[in-house]
Amino acid sequence: MKKTLLLASLLAGACTTFAQVSPYTLTGTSYSQNFDGIGSGLPTGWAGYISATSSSYGNFYIDSISGAPVPFGSTSYGRYADSAGNDTLSGMCASDIFGAGFKNCPSNDAGAGTNAMNCGAEQAVTNRAFAVRQKSSGGYDPGVAFVFCAANTTGLSNFMATFNLESLDQTSPRVTTWAVDYGFGTSPSVFTPVPSASVTATSMSTGGYTFTNVPVTVNFGNLLDNQSQNVWIRIAALTGSTNTLGGSGKRTTSGIDDFHLMYSNSTTGVTNMPTAPTTSLVALGQATTDKISLSYNVTDAGAYTLTIYDIAGRILHSETVNAQNGGTITINSLHLAPGMYVAKMNNGNSSAIARIAVQ
């Protein structure tokens, strides 16, 4: 009895120790995470939570035996189905795949895997995703959340995020719906959903017998600007999964990959230039890998330099534009990869920027 109480006490203490993620300090004008290295542990600033609600970040996902954050390791942690769509595995591999919890999965990104790989093949995939397998109890459905916590956003503004939302088990009929929200402080008591009009995606659901990789763009506007406290961004499933397709009712494995956060910095980076209030630049329509359209307005007509940057600040395209008071510009044959980019229009006296999501 004493040993049981002692173990419970140690586990309770460990839960307290690991109750929160270690915040990440943002610098420059962007932050990127591809999760390929999670075999050695989650990156600083990231965590998985269960039992999350709109008023609580929930419980840090920990190892029930050691009380420490779950090691992600290099084991397969996959989403295997055979060519007939049957989950016929047995033993440890099946436990890794179909057991509930946060996992290190092969990413369904740029052809990194298929829905019918064996465990050995999945383990060999170097393109990884931060994933979770849900179950009906224990705070997994609803209540799972992928969480990023920044130490603060002092001097930062105009936040925009992109990531890929992945459905990783084609044999699961139940559908999970995800939303993006945010909170402030050491222990937020309120998480506020990002307005749906500010989230661009063909779907925010996983499961439903699908194996998908959906690019998501989130325009936070000024919602996260200049905060001196912790800033939390969550990709969370706060409503229960549904099953209208029949079958076993098995819950899916869902993942996120290639998270990018872009923002203006008052002291550094490509946005550190005087921006005249009389100059504006806006992306028009949906940018593609080969075509970007922009609308501009200036009061100082004349020659401007139009530059396209990637999120690392590298110049991908530059040209001179003879700008009138207002007009449109179309750039073709860029051969861009899907992701976030920045356009800047500058004449040396004033400038404007536009963030562009290429899908």
C-alpha positions as CSV (number, residue, x, y, z in Angstrom):
1,M,0.0,0.0,0.0
2,K,2.8,2.4,0.9
3,K,4.6,1.6,-2.4
4,T,1.4,2.3,-4.3
5,L,0.9,5.6,-2.5
6,L,4.6,6.5,-3.1
7,L,4.3,5.7,-6.8
8,A,1.1,7.8,-7.1
9,S,2.8,10.7,-5.3
10,L,5.8,10.5,-7.6
11,L,3.6,10.4,-10.7
12,A,1.6,13.3,-9.4
13,G,4.8,15.3,-8.9
14,A,6.0,14.4,-12.3
15,C,2.7,15.5,-13.9
16,T,3.2,18.9,-12.2
17,T,6.8,19.1,-13.4
18,F,5.8,18.5,-17.0
19,A,2.4,20.2,-16.9
20,Q,3.4,22.7,-19.5
21,V,5.5,23.0,-22.7
22,S,8.8,24.9,-22.6
23,P,8.0,28.2,-24.5
24,Y,10.0,29.0,-27.7
25,T,11.6,32.4,-28.1
26,L,10.7,33.8,-31.5
27,T,13.3,35.8,-33.5
28,G,13.7,37.3,-36.9
29,T,10.5,37.3,-39.1
30,S,9.6,33.7,-39.3
31,Y,9.7,30.3,-37.5
32,S,9.6,26.9,-39.2
33,Q,9.3,23.3,-38.0
34,N,9.1,20.2,-40.1
35,F,9.1,17.6,-37.2
36,D,11.6,15.4,-39.0
37,G,13.7,15.2,-35.8
38,I,11.0,14.2,-33.3
39,G,12.6,10.8,-33.0
40,S,14.9,12.4,-30.4
41,G,12.0,14.4,-28.8
42,L,9.6,17.1,-29.6
43,P,11.1,20.5,-30.5
44,T,11.1,23.3,-28.0
45,G,7.8,25.0,-27.8
46,W,5.7,22.0,-28.9
47,A,3.6,19.5,-26.9
48,G,0.7,17.2,-27.2
49,Y,-2.2,17.6,-24.8
50,I,-5.3,15.5,-24.0
51,S,-8.5,16.6,-22.2
52,A,-8.1,20.1,-23.7
53,T,-11.2,22.4,-23.7
54,S,-11.9,26.0,-24.6
55,S,-11.0,27.0,-21.1
56,S,-8.0,24.7,-20.5
57,Y,-4.9,23.5,-22.3
58,G,-5.7,20.1,-20.7
59,N,-3.1,17.5,-19.6
60,F,0.4,17.2,-20.9
61,Y,0.7,13.8,-22.6
62,I,3.1,11.8,-20.4
63,D,4.3,8.3,-20.0
64,S,2.0,6.7,-17.4
65,I,4.9,4.6,-16.1
66,S,7.8,7.1,-15.8
67,G,5.7,10.2,-15.5
68,A,8.0,11.9,-18.1
69,P,7.1,13.3,-21.5
70,V,6.6,10.4,-23.9
71,P,9.7,9.7,-25.9
72,F,8.9,9.6,-29.6
73,G,11.8,7.4,-30.5
74,S,12.6,6.1,-34.0
75,T,10.1,3.2,-33.9
76,S,7.6,3.0,-36.7
77,Y,4.6,4.6,-35.1
78,G,2.8,4.3,-38.4
79,R,-0.6,4.1,-40.0
80,Y,-0.3,0.8,-42.0
81,A,-3.1,-0.8,-43.9
82,D,-2.6,-3.6,-46.3
83,S,-3.5,-3.3,-50.0
84,A,-7.1,-4.4,-49.3
85,G,-7.5,-1.7,-46.6
86,N,-7.3,-4.2,-43.7
87,D,-5.4,-3.5,-40.5
88,T,-4.1,-7.1,-40.1
89,L,-0.9,-6.4,-38.2
90,S,-0.2,-8.0,-34.8
91,G,2.3,-7.6,-32.0
92,M,4.3,-4.5,-31.2
93,C,4.0,-2.8,-34.6
94,A,0.2,-3.0,-34.3
95,S,0.4,-1.6,-30.8
96,D,2.5,1.3,-32.0
97,I,0.1,2.0,-34.8
98,F,-3.4,1.5,-33.3
99,G,-2.7,2.3,-29.7
100,A,-3.9,5.7,-28.6
101,G,-1.5,8.5,-28.0
102,F,0.8,11.1,-29.7
103,K,3.1,9.5,-32.2
104,N,6.0,9.9,-34.6
105,C,4.5,9.0,-37.9
106,P,5.7,9.0,-41.5
107,S,4.3,12.1,-43.1
108,N,1.8,12.0,-45.9
109,D,3.7,14.8,-47.6
110,A,5.2,15.1,-51.0
111,G,4.9,11.4,-51.6
112,A,6.8,10.4,-48.4
113,G,4.6,7.4,-47.9
114,T,1.6,5.5,-49.0
115,N,-1.4,4.2,-47.1
116,A,-0.1,0.6,-47.5
117,M,3.5,0.5,-46.2
118,N,4.8,-2.2,-43.8
119,C,6.3,-1.2,-40.5
120,G,9.9,-1.5,-41.8
121,A,9.2,0.8,-44.7
122,E,7.4,3.3,-42.5
123,Q,10.3,3.4,-40.1
124,A,12.7,4.2,-42.9
125,V,10.7,7.3,-44.0
126,T,12.7,10.4,-42.9
127,N,9.9,12.9,-43.6
128,R,8.0,12.7,-40.2
129,A,4.8,14.2,-38.8
130,F,3.6,15.0,-35.3
131,A,0.5,12.8,-35.0
132,V,-2.1,11.5,-32.6
133,R,-4.3,8.4,-32.5
134,Q,-7.6,9.0,-30.7
135,K,-9.7,6.6,-28.6
136,S,-13.2,6.9,-27.1
137,S,-12.0,7.7,-23.5
138,G,-9.3,9.3,-21.5
139,G,-9.5,12.8,-23.0
140,Y,-8.7,11.7,-26.6
141,D,-12.1,12.3,-28.2
142,P,-12.7,15.1,-27.8
143,G,-9.7,16.9,-26.2
144,V,-6.5,16.2,-28.2
145,A,-4.5,19.3,-29.2
146,F,-1.2,20.0,-31.0
147,V,0.2,23.0,-29.1
148,F,2.9,25.6,-29.9
149,C,3.8,28.0,-27.1
150,A,5.9,31.2,-27.8
151,A,7.6,32.9,-24.9
152,N,6.1,36.3,-26.0
153,T,5.5,38.3,-29.1
154,T,7.0,41.6,-28.0
155,G,7.8,43.8,-31.0
156,L,6.1,41.3,-33.3
157,S,2.9,41.7,-35.3
158,N,0.9,40.6,-38.3
159,F,1.1,36.9,-37.7
160,M,0.2,34.3,-40.3
161,A,0.7,30.5,-40.0
162,T,0.7,27.6,-42.5
163,F,0.8,23.9,-41.8
164,N,-0.3,20.6,-43.3
165,L,-3.2,18.7,-41.7
166,E,-2.9,15.0,-42.4
167,S,-5.3,12.1,-42.2
168,L,-3.1,9.1,-41.8
169,D,-5.3,5.9,-41.5
170,Q,-7.5,5.1,-44.5
171,T,-9.2,2.3,-42.6
172,S,-10.8,4.6,-40.0
173,P,-14.4,5.7,-40.6
174,R,-14.9,8.2,-37.8
175,V,-14.3,11.9,-38.7
176,T,-12.5,14.3,-36.5
177,T,-12.9,18.1,-36.9
178,W,-10.0,20.4,-36.1
179,A,-9.9,24.1,-35.3
180,V,-7.2,26.7,-34.6
181,D,-7.3,28.8,-31.4
182,Y,-5.0,30.8,-29.2
183,G,-4.5,31.9,-25.6
184,F,-2.3,34.0,-23.5
185,G,-0.4,33.7,-20.2
186,T,1.3,30.9,-18.2
187,S,-1.9,29.0,-17.7
188,P,-4.6,30.3,-20.1
189,S,-8.2,30.1,-18.8
190,V,-9.6,31.1,-22.2
191,F,-8.7,29.9,-25.7
192,T,-10.3,31.9,-28.5
193,P,-11.0,30.3,-31.9
194,V,-9.5,32.0,-34.9
195,P,-12.5,33.3,-37.0
196,S,-13.3,30.8,-39.7
197,A,-13.0,33.5,-42.4
198,S,-9.3,33.7,-41.4
199,V,-8.6,30.0,-41.9
200,T,-8.1,28.8,-45.5
201,A,-8.2,25.0,-46.2
202,T,-10.2,22.6,-48.3
203,S,-11.0,20.7,-45.2
204,M,-10.3,20.8,-41.5
205,S,-11.3,17.2,-40.9
206,T,-9.4,13.9,-40.8
207,G,-10.7,10.3,-40.9
208,G,-13.7,9.2,-42.9
209,Y,-11.6,6.5,-44.7
210,T,-9.3,9.2,-46.1
211,F,-5.5,9.4,-46.5
212,T,-4.9,13.1,-47.1
213,N,-2.5,16.0,-46.7
214,V,-4.3,19.4,-46.6
215,P,-2.5,22.8,-46.6
216,V,-3.9,25.2,-44.1
217,T,-3.3,28.9,-43.9
218,V,-4.3,30.9,-40.8
219,N,-4.2,34.7,-40.8
220,F,-4.1,35.9,-37.2
221,G,-4.1,39.6,-38.2
222,N,-3.4,41.6,-35.1
223,L,-4.7,38.9,-32.6
224,L,-1.2,37.9,-31.4
225,D,0.6,41.2,-31.7
226,N,3.1,42.5,-29.1
227,Q,2.3,40.3,-26.2
228,S,4.7,40.3,-23.3
229,Q,3.4,37.0,-22.0
230,N,3.3,33.4,-23.3
231,V,1.3,33.0,-26.5
232,W,-0.3,29.7,-27.2
233,I,-1.4,28.4,-30.7
234,R,-3.4,25.2,-30.7
235,I,-4.6,22.9,-33.5
236,A,-7.3,21.1,-31.5
237,A,-10.2,18.7,-31.7
238,L,-12.6,20.0,-29.1
239,T,-15.7,18.4,-30.4
240,G,-16.4,14.6,-30.5
241,S,-15.7,12.7,-33.7
242,T,-18.6,11.5,-35.7
243,N,-19.4,8.3,-37.7
244,T,-21.9,8.5,-40.6
245,L,-20.1,6.0,-42.8
246,G,-20.7,2.9,-40.8
247,G,-18.0,0.2,-40.3
248,S,-16.1,-0.4,-37.1
249,G,-16.3,3.1,-35.7
250,K,-12.5,3.1,-35.3
251,R,-10.9,6.5,-34.6
252,T,-8.3,7.8,-36.9
253,T,-4.7,8.9,-36.7
254,S,-4.2,12.6,-37.5
255,G,-1.0,14.5,-37.9
256,I,0.5,18.0,-38.6
257,D,3.6,18.8,-40.6
258,D,5.6,21.7,-42.0
259,F,4.5,24.4,-39.6
260,H,5.5,27.9,-40.6
261,L,4.8,31.1,-38.6
262,M,5.5,34.5,-40.3
263,Y,5.3,37.9,-38.7
264,S,6.6,41.4,-38.8
265,N,9.5,42.4,-36.5
266,S,9.9,46.0,-35.6
267,T,13.7,45.7,-35.4
268,T,14.9,42.9,-37.8
269,G,14.2,41.1,-41.0
270,V,12.7,41.8,-44.4
271,T,9.9,43.8,-42.8
272,N,12.3,46.2,-41.1
273,M,11.8,49.0,-43.6
274,P,9.8,52.2,-43.5
275,T,6.3,51.5,-44.7
276,A,4.5,54.5,-45.9
277,P,0.8,54.6,-45.1
278,T,0.1,55.7,-48.7
279,T,1.6,52.5,-50.2
280,S,-0.3,49.2,-50.1
281,L,0.2,45.7,-51.6
282,V,-2.4,42.9,-51.5
283,A,-2.3,39.3,-53.0
284,L,-5.2,38.7,-55.4
285,G,-7.0,35.3,-55.5
286,Q,-5.2,32.0,-54.9
287,A,-1.5,32.1,-55.7
288,T,-0.2,29.0,-57.5
289,T,3.3,27.5,-57.9
290,D,3.7,29.3,-61.2
291,K,1.5,32.5,-60.8
292,I,1.1,35.3,-58.3
293,S,-1.2,38.3,-58.8
294,L,-0.9,41.4,-56.7
295,S,-2.9,44.7,-56.4
296,Y,-1.1,47.9,-55.4
297,N,-1.9,51.5,-54.5
298,V,0.7,54.3,-54.3
299,T,0.6,58.0,-54.2
300,D,4.3,58.4,-55.2
301,A,4.1,57.1,-58.8
302,G,7.3,55.9,-60.5
303,A,9.8,53.1,-60.5
304,Y,9.4,50.5,-57.7
305,T,11.3,47.3,-57.0
306,L,9.0,44.3,-56.6
307,T,10.7,41.4,-54.7
308,I,9.5,37.9,-53.8
309,Y,11.1,36.3,-50.7
310,D,10.8,32.9,-49.2
311,I,10.2,32.6,-45.5
312,A,13.9,32.4,-44.8
313,G,14.4,35.8,-46.4
314,R,16.0,34.6,-49.7
315,I,15.2,36.6,-52.8
316,L,13.5,34.4,-55.4
317,H,12.4,37.0,-57.9
318,S,13.0,40.8,-58.4
319,E,11.8,43.2,-61.1
320,T,11.3,46.9,-61.6
321,V,7.6,48.0,-61.8
322,N,6.6,51.4,-63.3
323,A,3.8,52.0,-60.8
324,Q,1.0,54.4,-61.3
325,N,-1.5,55.4,-58.6
326,G,-3.0,51.9,-58.6
327,G,-2.9,48.7,-60.6
328,T,-2.3,45.0,-60.7
329,I,0.8,43.0,-61.3
330,T,1.0,39.3,-62.4
331,I,4.2,37.3,-62.1
332,N,4.4,34.0,-64.1
333,S,6.7,31.1,-64.3
334,L,8.0,31.3,-60.7
335,H,8.1,27.5,-60.2
336,L,7.5,27.9,-56.4
337,A,6.9,25.1,-53.9
338,P,3.7,25.2,-51.8
339,G,4.2,27.3,-48.8
340,M,4.4,30.9,-47.5
341,Y,6.1,33.8,-49.3
342,V,6.5,37.6,-48.9
343,A,6.2,40.2,-51.7
344,K,7.7,43.6,-51.1
345,M,7.2,46.7,-53.2
346,N,9.7,49.5,-52.5
347,N,11.0,52.7,-54.1
348,G,13.5,53.7,-51.4
349,N,11.1,56.2,-49.7
350,S,8.1,53.9,-48.9
351,S,7.4,50.2,-49.1
352,A,4.6,47.7,-48.6
353,I,4.5,44.0,-48.1
354,A,2.0,41.2,-48.8
355,R,2.1,37.7,-47.4
356,I,1.3,35.0,-50.0
357,A,0.1,31.4,-49.4
358,V,1.0,29.2,-52.4
359,Q,-1.0,26.0,-52.6
